[in-house]
Amino acid sequence: MAVPTSNQYTHTAGEVPSPAAIRAENLTKEFKLAHHAYASLKGLLLSFLPRRVERIPALQGISFTIRKGETVGIIGQNGSGKSTLLGLIARVYRPTAGTLEVNGRVAPLLELGAGFHPDLTGLENIYFNGVILGLTRKQIAERLSAIVEFAELEDYIDAPIRTYSSGMLMRLGFAVAVHVDADILLVDEVLAVGDTRFQQKCYDKIGQFQREGRTILFVSHDMEAITRVAARALWLHKGVLQADGNSQEVVQAYLQAVQRDG
C-alpha cells in the first residue's frame, strides 16, 4: 500500500496553508556512549588512555512541517526516535545536525512526573512546574483552582508527590500542561496510565485544544487513540521517517509492517 509522504498532504488545491508551528529539515540527533576499557583498580589508574566512543543514531535526517492547528500522531516501535523527537521540540535536547524551527510556547507532557520534585507537595509542584513552563506566579495563582479541580486532587494537594500513585502524577502533570495557554502541546504516552473516565476527560480537553486551533503532537502505541485524535501521523522506524500522511493509512501500513516483520 502506498502511503503519502508529502509534508503538505493536508492542503487542497487553492488553499492557503496556515503558518508553520514546527518545521524540521534534515533533523539528526545522535547520542554518544563512552565505553570504559577498565574493570579494575589498575584499569582505573590507566583511565587516561583513550576511551572508545560509540555514536548511537536516534534520528537520521528527517524533514517535515506541522502547521499551526494540526494534531499529528507519532507512531513507531520502541527505540524508533519518537520521544527523542518530542525532546528536541521541547528543547530538552539539541540537534546534532539539521534545523528545527518551533514557533510558539510549548507545553511538554513527556514523562510521568518529569518536572516535579518528589519532596514538594502537589501544590508546590504546580508552582514549580508552572514556572518551568513559562508562567508567572500571578498567572499560576489565577489558574490554581482550575488545575487542582481538573486533576481531581483536592484531598491530596498538600501531600508530597512521592506519595502519589502513577495515575495521580499523570493527572497533575496533564492538568498543569493544559492550563499554561500553550500553542503546542506534546503528549508522550502518559494517558495510558489514567483510568478510563479520566482518559475521556483528557480527550475532551484535547478536543477543546483542537477547536481553539492549537497544535498537538501525540505519541502513543495505541493505534486506535492515534486515529481517534489525529488526522495525520508520522511513522518513525530506527530514526528514519517511514511515512507522513493520513493517520488511518499510515497506521494500517505500520501494522502491516509489524505483522510482516514478526
Disulfide bonds with the S-S distance in Angstrom:
none
